[in-house]
Amino acid sequence: MRKKIRLIILIACIVLFLILAPYIVLYSMGYRVDFINMEVLATGGIYVRSYPQANQIIIDSKIEGKPGMFLNAFFVQDLLPKNHTVLVKKTGYFDYQKNILVAENQVTKIENILLIKQNIIFNQVAEKTNYFSVSRDNKNVLIARPDTKSISFEYFSLSNPNQKKASSLPVQNAEILDIKWSDDYSSKALIKIQKSSAVSYYIFDASKTIQQSSPLDYLDKNSQQISFNPKDLTQLFYVENKTLYSLKNNEATTVIKNIITYKISGSGILWLSSDGFLFQSDISGKLIQKITTEKAVLNPNNNYKLIAESGKTFLKENSSLYILNTDTKAFEDFLSPITNYEILSAPDNKNLLLANDSEIYLYSFEDELYEKIFLGSQIKDCRWLNNDYIIFTADGKIKISEIDYRGNINIISLPDSLALSAGNIIKNNPSQMIFNQSDGKIYILTENQLISSEKITQ
């Protein structure tokens, strides 16, 4: 080989080395070249974990893997900082797909994925049922069957649904408006019944063989904000004409006057007075302590409600929402993006859910912002499934949604027909639905039958 050719080869190798060496070094350090934008970028990664364990996880339709046997997770690194598509698959379950942004030098985690079965098996709990309610401790159920002559009830434990306790009320052509359970107690409830334009209240006590057949004195359609005394279940509180009354042993006594709204808090009463100040007292309305130093401006035509969620005190005024600042001792704006909403706190108290009949919003205390989770119609029965998922009905369908608002939000709908363990099929036409966090099951009232799902959460 002539000297000139050798020199050319040597120079070519040197040039090639000078070109490739920096790229190789950068590559080994986790950098990549974006040839479209002609940039050198640091890479990131994606960490994926699901329950139950997925069969297959696919990134950008190219990278495919399976979670480890013990970690139940899948990790991919050296990804360019841009949006990537994550697909999580498991046989017999709804797919989970998310478009998520990966940032430089960061691992993006999607670690609380809940995979839902495509065909959940249900069991029949009760038949010929028009209404049901689950106790506050999620252990017992009261179902109702109104007819033209009376309202029959069945009370049973979810752990033993076959052992039912029957009772009835001799109320003709009546409708159940609400069942309010006693706080931290599972066998006593206040039943609100409407007949024509009249409203009456009855006490249900599972510890008694014979139920009270006559309505409670003093309580009628003008009685507002009725609640049990959690320390004495024979005592009820209610508001009429801006006065808080105590009802016990068929006697009503005045507790607090000039009251707008109240809430039983621990062993005391928290209330907003008509002068706009927040007070706290013992359960008898004495030993009064002033909480706020700045009065709230009240409108006599508006409705007010005190709410205690996530360790914080809120004041709801029609569609406005305020939060109590414990430092300034005053209510401050906690703006709500929707009207006529219900507030639900996450089990870990890190997020709030605000839902009405057409929208669901999530408020993150960590990010201090609202994000729209769902937009639809006929939304009701919105509940937390766990800290990361919610369940609700919308447009006549039961839906389960994640609250992770990064990228797209995954929402699945249960099928129109549900399979029962007995082998038959029932139409999924929910008039009522709840999720019981104690046993991880969905309870649905459909086609006048109360059915429960198999366990769907961890």
C-alpha positions in Angstrom: 0.0 0.0 0.0 1.4 3.3 -1.0 2.3 5.9 1.6 -0.4 8.4 0.3 -3.2 5.8 0.7 -2.1 5.0 4.2 -2.1 8.6 5.1 -5.6 9.1 3.7 -6.9 6.1 5.7 -5.2 7.4 8.8 -6.8 10.9 8.4 -10.2 9.3 7.7 -9.9 7.2 10.9 -8.9 10.3 12.9 -11.8 12.3 11.5 -14.2 9.4 12.1 -12.9 9.1 15.7 -13.3 12.9 16.3 -16.9 12.6 15.0 -17.9 9.5 16.8 -16.0 9.8 20.1 -18.1 12.7 21.5 -21.3 10.9 20.5 -20.2 7.7 22.2 -19.1 9.5 25.3 -22.4 11.4 25.4 -24.3 8.2 24.7 -22.6 6.4 27.6 -23.5 9.4 29.9 -27.2 9.2 28.9 -27.3 11.9 26.3 -28.9 11.5 22.8 -29.0 13.6 19.7 -32.3 14.9 18.5 -31.6 15.0 14.7 -34.9 16.7 14.0 -34.1 19.8 16.1 -30.3 19.2 16.0 -30.0 19.2 19.8 -28.1 17.2 22.3 -30.4 16.2 25.1 -30.2 14.3 28.3 -32.5 11.3 28.5 -35.1 10.3 31.0 -36.9 7.1 32.0 -40.3 5.7 32.7 -41.2 3.5 35.7 -44.5 1.5 35.4 -46.2 -0.5 38.1 -49.7 -1.9 38.1 -52.1 -4.0 40.2 -52.7 -6.7 39.4 -49.4 -7.5 37.7 -49.5 -6.8 33.9 -48.7 -9.4 31.3 -47.2 -6.9 28.9 -46.0 -3.3 29.0 -45.2 -1.5 25.7 -43.5 1.9 25.3 -44.1 3.7 22.0 -45.1 0.5 20.3 -41.4 -0.5 20.2 -40.1 -1.3 23.6 -41.8 -4.3 25.1 -41.3 -5.8 28.5 -42.9 -7.7 31.4 -42.8 -6.7 35.1 -40.4 -8.6 37.3 -41.7 -11.4 39.5 -41.0 -9.7 42.8 -41.0 -6.0 42.0 -44.1 -6.0 39.8 -42.6 -3.1 37.9 -41.1 -2.3 34.6 -38.4 0.4 34.0 -37.2 1.8 30.7 -34.4 4.4 30.5 -32.5 6.4 27.8 -35.8 7.9 26.5 -35.7 11.2 24.7 -37.4 14.1 26.6 -40.8 14.2 24.8 -44.2 12.6 25.0 -44.2 8.8 25.1 -47.1 6.3 24.8 -47.3 3.7 27.6 -49.6 0.6 27.0 -50.3 -1.8 29.9 -52.0 -5.1 29.0 -53.3 -8.0 30.9 -55.5 -10.8 29.6 -59.1 -10.4 30.6 -58.6 -6.8 31.8 -59.2 -3.4 30.2 -56.0 -2.0 28.6 -54.4 1.0 30.2 -52.9 3.6 27.8 -51.2 6.9 28.7 -49.4 9.6 26.7 -47.0 11.1 29.2 -44.1 13.5 29.0 -40.6 12.4 29.9 -38.2 15.2 31.1 -34.4 15.3 30.9 -32.6 13.5 33.8 -35.9 12.5 35.4 -37.8 9.2 35.8 -41.5 9.6 35.1 -43.4 7.3 37.4 -46.8 5.7 36.7 -46.9 3.4 39.7 -50.5 3.3 40.9 -52.2 1.7 37.9 -55.3 -0.3 38.7 -56.3 -2.8 36.0 -60.1 -3.5 35.9 -61.5 -6.8 34.8 -63.5 -6.7 31.6 -66.1 -9.1 32.9 -66.6 -8.7 36.7 -68.7 -11.4 38.4 -71.5 -10.2 40.6 -73.5 -11.8 43.3 -77.2 -11.2 44.1 -77.5 -9.7 47.6 -81.3 -8.9 47.6 -84.2 -8.8 45.2 -87.3 -6.7 44.8 -85.5 -3.7 46.2 -86.2 0.0 45.6 -83.6 1.6 47.9 -80.6 0.7 49.9 -78.1 2.4 52.2 -74.8 1.3 53.7 -73.8 2.2 57.3 -71.0 4.6 57.9 -68.6 1.8 58.9 -69.4 0.0 55.7 -70.5 -3.1 57.5 -74.2 -3.2 57.3 -77.0 -2.5 54.8 -80.6 -1.4 55.1 -82.8 -2.1 52.1 -86.3 -0.8 51.5 -89.3 -1.9 49.6 -92.1 0.7 49.6 -95.6 -0.4 48.4 -99.1 1.0 48.6 -99.7 -0.2 52.2 -96.3 0.0 54.0 -92.6 0.2 53.7 -90.8 -3.1 54.4 -87.1 -3.1 55.5 -84.3 -5.7 55.7 -81.2 -5.1 57.7 -78.2 -7.4 57.4 -74.4 -7.5 57.7 -72.3 -7.5 54.5 -70.3 -10.3 56.0 -73.4 -12.4 56.3 -76.1 -11.2 53.8 -78.2 -14.3 54.2 -79.1 -13.5 57.8 -81.6 -10.7 57.4 -83.6 -8.8 60.0 -87.0 -7.7 58.7 -89.2 -4.8 59.8 -91.8 -2.5 58.4 -93.4 0.9 58.7 -97.2 1.3 58.3 -96.9 4.3 55.9 -99.0 4.1 52.7 -97.9 5.4 49.3 -94.7 7.0 50.7 -91.3 7.6 49.3 -87.9 7.3 51.0 -86.0 10.5 50.6 -82.9 9.7 52.6 -81.4 7.4 55.3 -78.8 9.0 57.6 -76.8 6.7 59.7 -75.5 7.6 63.2 -71.8 8.5 63.3 -69.4 5.7 64.0 -72.3 3.4 64.6 -73.7 0.8 62.3 -77.1 -0.2 63.6 -79.0 3.0 64.0 -80.4 5.3 61.3 -82.7 8.2 60.7 -85.2 7.5 57.8 -86.7 10.5 56.0 -90.0 9.7 54.3 -92.3 11.8 52.1 -96.0 11.3 51.7 -97.7 13.8 49.4 -96.2 17.1 50.6 -95.6 16.0 54.2 -92.2 14.9 55.4 -91.7 12.7 58.5 -88.8 11.0 60.2 -88.4 7.6 61.8 -85.7 5.9 63.8 -84.4 2.5 62.8 -82.6 0.6 65.5 -81.3 -2.8 64.6 -80.7 -3.7 68.3 -84.5 -3.7 68.8 -86.8 -6.5 67.7 -89.8 -4.1 67.2 -89.2 -0.8 65.5 -90.8 2.5 66.3 -93.9 2.8 64.1 -94.7 6.4 64.8 -92.8 9.4 63.4 -90.6 11.5 65.6 -92.2 14.5 67.1 -91.0 18.0 66.2 -89.3 17.0 63.0 -90.9 17.9 59.7 -90.2 19.4 56.3 -88.9 22.6 58.1 -86.3 20.7 60.1 -82.8 21.2 58.6 -79.3 19.8 59.2 -80.5 16.8 61.3 -77.6 14.8 62.9 -77.0 12.3 65.7 -75.0 13.1 68.7 -72.1 10.6 68.3 -71.7 10.4 72.1 -75.3 9.8 72.7 -77.3 8.1 70.0 -80.6 8.9 71.7 -80.1 12.5 71.0 -80.6 14.4 67.7 -79.8 17.9 66.7 -81.7 20.0 64.1 -82.1 23.6 63.0 -85.3 25.5 62.6 -85.7 29.3 62.3 -82.0 29.9 62.9 -82.1 28.0 66.2 -80.3 24.7 67.0 -82.4 22.3 69.0 -81.7 19.1 70.8 -84.3 16.3 70.5 -84.1 13.6 73.2 -86.8 11.5 74.8 -89.5 13.2 72.7 -88.5 16.6 74.2 -87.0 19.5 72.2 -84.7 22.0 73.9 -83.0 25.1 72.6 -79.2 24.7 72.4 -77.9 27.7 70.4 -79.8 30.7 68.9 -79.0 32.9 65.9 -77.3 30.0 64.1 -76.8 29.7 60.3 -75.1 26.3 60.1 -73.3 23.8 62.4 -71.3 20.6 62.5 -70.8 18.2 65.3 -67.0 18.1 65.7 -65.6 15.5 68.1 -67.4 16.0 71.5 -68.4 19.6 70.6 -70.3 21.8 68.2 -68.8 24.0 65.5 -71.2 26.7 64.3 -71.5 29.8 62.2 -73.6 32.5 63.9 -75.9 34.9 62.1 -73.4 37.7 62.8 -70.8 35.9 60.6 -68.4 34.6 63.2 -67.4 31.0 63.7 -67.8 29.5 67.2 -67.1 26.3 69.0 -68.7 24.9 72.2 -69.3 21.8 74.1 -72.2 19.5 73.1 -74.6 21.5 75.3 -73.9 24.8 73.6 -72.0 26.2 76.6 -68.3 26.8 77.1 -68.3 28.9 73.9 -65.0 29.8 72.2 -64.8 32.2 69.3 -62.8 30.8 66.4 -62.7 33.6 63.8 -61.8 37.2 64.5 -63.0 38.4 61.1 -66.7 38.0 60.4 -67.9 36.5 57.1 -70.3 38.6 55.1 -73.6 36.6 55.0 -76.5 36.8 52.6 -79.8 35.8 54.2 -81.0 34.4 50.9 -78.0 32.0 50.5 -77.5 28.5 51.9 -74.5 27.7 54.1 -72.9 24.5 55.1 -69.8 23.8 57.3 -67.6 20.9 55.9 -64.7 19.2 57.6 -62.5 17.4 55.1 -58.8 16.5 54.9 -58.2 18.1 58.4 -59.5 21.4 57.1 -62.7 23.4 57.7 -64.6 24.7 54.7 -67.7 27.0 54.5 -69.9 26.4 51.5 -72.1 29.3 50.4 -74.3 28.3 47.5 -71.7 27.7 44.8 -68.9 29.6 46.6 -66.3 27.8 48.8 -64.2 29.2 51.6 -61.5 27.7 53.7 -60.6 28.6 57.3 -57.1 30.0 57.7 -56.1 29.0 61.2 -53.3 31.6 61.2 -55.4 34.6 60.3 -58.5 33.1 61.9 -60.7 34.1 59.0 -62.4 32.4 56.0 -60.6 32.8 52.7 -61.6 32.2 49.1 -61.2 28.6 48.0 -62.6 29.1 44.6 -64.6 26.3 43.0 -64.8 25.9 39.2 -68.3 24.4 39.3 -71.6 25.0 41.0 -74.0 22.7 43.0 -71.2 20.4 43.9 -70.5 17.7 46.4 -67.1 17.6 48.2 -65.3 14.2 48.8 -61.9 13.9 50.4 -59.5 11.2 49.3 -58.7 8.4 51.8 -55.2 9.9 52.2 -56.6 13.5 52.5 -54.2 14.7 49.7 -56.9 15.5 47.2 -60.5 16.8 47.1 -63.1 15.7 44.6 -65.8 18.3 43.6 -68.6 16.7 41.6 -72.0 17.9 40.3 -74.4 16.4 37.7 -72.2 17.3 34.7 -68.6 17.7 35.8 -66.0 16.3 38.1 -62.9 18.3 39.3 -59.9 17.3 41.3 -58.2 19.7 43.7 -54.6 18.8 44.6 -53.4 20.2 47.9 -49.8 19.5 46.8 -50.1 21.3 43.4 -52.8 23.8 44.7 -54.8 23.6 41.5 -58.0 22.2 40.0 -58.0 19.7 37.1 -61.1 18.6 35.2 -61.4 14.8 35.5 -64.7 14.2 33.6 -67.3 16.1 31.7 -70.7 14.4 31.0 -74.3 14.3 32.1 -76.4 12.7 34.8 -73.3 12.2 37.1 -74.1 10.8 40.5 -72.9 8.4 43.2 -69.3 9.7 42.8 -67.0 7.9 45.3 -63.3 7.3 45.8 -62.2 3.8 44.8 -58.8 4.3 46.4 -56.3 7.2 46.6 -55.8 7.2 42.9 -59.1 6.1 41.3 -62.8 7.2 41.5 -66.0 5.5 40.5 -69.3 7.1 39.5 -72.3 6.8 37.2 -72.7 9.0 34.2 -75.2 8.8 31.3 -76.6 5.7 32.9 -73.2 3.9 32.9 -70.8 3.0 35.7 -67.4 4.4 35.1 -64.0 4.0 36.8 -61.4 6.8 36.3 -57.9 7.5 37.4 -57.2 10.9 38.8 -53.7 11.2 37.3 -54.2 14.2 35.0 -50.8 14.0 33.3 -51.5 13.5 29.6 -54.8 11.7 29.0 -57.0 10.4 31.8 -57.9 6.7 31.6 -61.7 6.0 32.1 -63.4 2.7 31.6 -67.1 1.8 31.6 -68.6 -1.4 32.9 -70.5 -3.4 30.3 -74.2 -2.9 29.7 -74.9 -6.5 30.9 -73.4 -8.0 34.1 -72.7 -11.6 34.7 -74.0 -13.1 38.0 -72.3 -16.0 39.8 -75.4 -18.1 39.3 -74.8 -18.0 35.6 -77.5 -15.6 34.4 -77.1 -12.1 33.1 -78.6 -8.9 34.5 -78.9 -5.5 32.7 -76.6 -2.8 34.1 -79.1 -0.1 34.6 -78.0 1.5 37.9 -80.4 3.5 40.0 -78.0 3.5 42.9 -74.3 2.5 43.2 -71.7 2.7 46.0 -68.2 1.4 46.4 -67.4 -0.2 49.8 -63.7 0.5 50.6 -63.9 -2.0 53.5 -64.4 -5.1 51.2 -63.3 -3.6 47.9 -66.7 -4.3 46.2 -69.2 -2.4 44.1 -72.8 -2.5 45.2 -75.4 -1.8 42.4 -79.1 -1.5 42.6 -80.3 -2.4 39.1 -83.6 -3.9 37.8 -84.8 -3.9 41.5 -82.0 -6.2 42.5 -79.1 -5.3 44.8 -75.9 -7.0 43.5 -72.3 -6.9 44.7 -69.1 -7.4 42.6 -66.1 -9.5 43.3 -63.3 -7.6 45.0 -61.7 -5.2 42.5 -59.1 -3.3 44.6 -56.0 -4.3 46.4 
